[in-house]
Amino acid sequence: MIYNRKQSKFRILSIAKVILLLTVILCYGCNENINECIDNDLSISISTEKLILNQSKPYDTIYIINKKGSYDITPKNPKVATIEKITDDCFLVIAQNIGDTQIDITDNIVNTSVSLEVVVSDFHKPEVTSEYLLLKKGEVKEYYHKYLFDPACSITSDSDMSDIIESRLISSLGMLQIRTKEIGKESITIRMKYWDVIHYTIEVVDYYPLIVGIDSLNINHKGSNEYCIIGVRIGNGNYSVESSDSTVITAEIIPAWWNTECSSNYINPAGIRITSYDKKGYARLTITDSAGKTGVIKITVN
């Protein structure tokens, strides 16, 4: 058989046109719905799609599978469960309260997502306490709490490098030590593993304010030389007290008689013993500390 060169060339061109047309059709179909053309193996997935947390297992690790690039994790209800990233390929799911929630993981490259169902069936996280600490510049103070004995406790701060305080935990003593550097305010949080347990608001001052338990007092006098005792809660120590009318009342500073060792509400506390006499009337007590801070108590003797 003798082939015509022109016919052979025509057939080759026709086949090429058909192949090109099929390619265009396939590409057009992919552009119409790009998700249908992505192989299932390219979709992001996770190690499990349901997680049950409870008191004995309050957190668990989830691994990312088929991650093509950066991804976003969105907890639907952080009051039930939160997340904490460990590495690029895994994160922790941490129980916060009993309930159900969902966590969505979305791959930003191929725009695919998967959802993790989280059930917290039985969990009670540690109780959170808040404390306000008033400290003087240049001093070192220690504070004790039952949570601080746990070696899993750690400190988080509002700022990475605080110019106001330095703080450290000594778990063997159950102690938080704070060293003050500059005047100002700072907040720190004590965490036990993944849960906040203590919030401290710390204010550093040049001198303590003078705070007495009361600012006025009525004494119902029933006999000669009766007395009562009130307390100075906060001050700079070395107190003195003066009465505006010593014929009505007199006063003297005495040591604090109550237990103040375990409370941050008392700084250099002292007692004031007030003695009333047979004379009824009005007098003012003026209390002064070593920094020159003063407080006044208005007293009426009936």
Buried (B, 14 or more C-beta within 10 A) or exposed (E): EEEEEEEEEEEEEEEEEEEEEEEEEEEEEEEEEEEEEBEEEEBBBBBEEEBBBEEEEBBBEBBBEBBBEEBEBEBBBBEBBBBEEEEEEEBBBBBBBBBEBBBEBBBEEBEBBBBBEBBBEEBEBBEEEEBEBBBBBEEEBEBEBEBBBBEEBEBEBEEEEBEBBEBEBEBEEBBBBBEBBEEBEBBBBBBBBBBBBBBBBBBBEEBBBBBBBEEEBEBEBEEEEBEEEBBBBBBBEEBEBEBBBEEBBBBEBEEBEEEBEEEBEBBBBBBBBBBBBEEEBEBBBBBBBBBEBEBEBBBBBE
